[in-house]
Amino acid sequence: MMQRLTSHPILQRFPSIKQFIKFGFVGALNTTIDYLGFAVLVTWTSIPYLIANVMTFAIASTNSYILNRRWTFRNADPRWRRQAAVFYAVMVVGLVINEAILYTLVDHFQVRKLIAKAIGIVIVLFWNFFASRFFVFRPTSVSLPG
């Protein structure tokens, strides 16, 4: 079904839209990992919410790198170590933004942790896409077919 959806003629003419849709699917999976993991940790453990956020963000980010490199951006750049370093630098910026939002909403505005986490995820989504597209997985002469 995904192949059928992403092979639509309009999406073939506008590859950035196709990439954004794929990024959205990968992001939905990563968001599920991040959000549910966070919910479990803050609800059923005594791990502080900002530490729980770092833990789940790290797991989701690793999954994101693998799936976005191989599927979303079809990137086969042999300099994957450099690419991974840039990716994690981008993710650290996203994490800092996410932590600031979470801390501000929870500690200063008394927003519930799970609601604050959801707000942070939505805001950081845009940073992650554009930074991934233009800094991490920018088109190279080496890409995977399809």
Backbone hydrogen bonds, N-H to C=O, Kabsch-Sander energy under -0.5 kcal/mol:
donor,donor_aa,acceptor,acceptor_aa,energy
5,L,1,M,-2.6
6,T,2,M,-2.8
7,S,3,Q,-0.8
8,H,5,L,-1.1
11,L,8,H,-0.6
12,Q,8,H,-1.6
13,R,9,P,-1.4
14,F,10,I,-1.2
17,I,14,F,-1.1
18,K,14,F,-1.5
19,Q,15,P,-2.7
20,F,16,S,-2.3
21,I,17,I,-2.3
22,K,18,K,-2.4
23,F,19,Q,-3.2
24,G,20,F,-2.0
25,F,21,I,-1.9
26,V,22,K,-2.7
27,G,23,F,-3.0
28,A,24,G,-2.4
29,L,25,F,-1.9
30,N,26,V,-2.7
31,T,27,G,-3.2
32,T,28,A,-2.1
33,I,29,L,-2.3
34,D,30,N,-3.0
35,Y,31,T,-3.5
36,L,32,T,-2.3
37,G,33,I,-1.9
38,F,34,D,-2.3
39,A,35,Y,-2.9
40,V,36,L,-2.5
41,L,37,G,-2.5
42,V,38,F,-2.8
43,T,39,A,-1.7
44,W,40,V,-2.7
45,T,41,L,-1.0
47,I,41,L,-0.5
51,I,48,P,-0.5
52,A,48,P,-2.6
53,N,49,Y,-2.0
54,V,50,L,-1.6
55,M,51,I,-2.4
56,T,52,A,-2.5
57,F,53,N,-2.3
58,A,54,V,-2.2
59,I,55,M,-1.7
60,A,56,T,-2.5
61,S,57,F,-2.4
62,T,58,A,-1.9
63,N,59,I,-1.9
64,S,60,A,-2.4
65,Y,61,S,-2.5
66,I,62,T,-1.9
67,L,63,N,-2.4
68,N,64,S,-2.8
69,R,65,Y,-2.3
70,R,66,I,-2.1
71,W,67,L,-2.7
72,T,67,L,-1.3
73,F,68,N,-2.8
75,N,69,R,-2.8
76,A,142,V,-1.3
80,W,78,P,-1.0
83,Q,79,R,-2.3
84,A,80,W,-3.1
85,A,81,R,-2.2
86,V,82,R,-2.4
87,F,83,Q,-2.8
88,Y,84,A,-2.9
89,A,85,A,-1.9
90,V,86,V,-2.5
91,M,87,F,-2.6
92,V,88,Y,-2.3
93,V,89,A,-1.8
94,G,90,V,-2.2
95,L,91,M,-2.9
96,V,92,V,-2.7
97,I,93,V,-2.4
98,N,94,G,-2.6
99,E,95,L,-3.3
100,A,96,V,-2.4
101,I,97,I,-2.3
102,L,98,N,-2.8
103,Y,99,E,-3.1
104,T,100,A,-2.5
105,L,101,I,-2.8
106,V,102,L,-2.7
107,D,103,Y,-2.6
108,H,103,Y,-0.6
108,H,104,T,-1.5
109,F,104,T,-1.0
109,F,105,L,-0.5
110,Q,106,V,-0.6
111,V,105,L,-2.8
116,A,112,R,-2.8
117,K,113,K,-2.5
118,A,114,L,-1.8
119,I,115,I,-2.2
120,G,116,A,-2.4
121,I,117,K,-2.4
122,V,118,A,-2.0
123,I,119,I,-2.0
124,V,120,G,-2.6
125,L,121,I,-1.6
126,F,122,V,-0.7
126,F,123,I,-0.7
127,W,123,I,-0.8
128,N,124,V,-2.8
129,F,125,L,-2.4
130,F,126,F,-2.1
131,A,127,W,-2.5
132,S,128,N,-2.2
133,R,129,F,-2.9
134,F,130,F,-2.3
135,F,131,A,-2.2
136,V,131,A,-1.3
137,F,132,S,-3.3
143,S,141,S,-0.6
144,L,74,R,-3.5
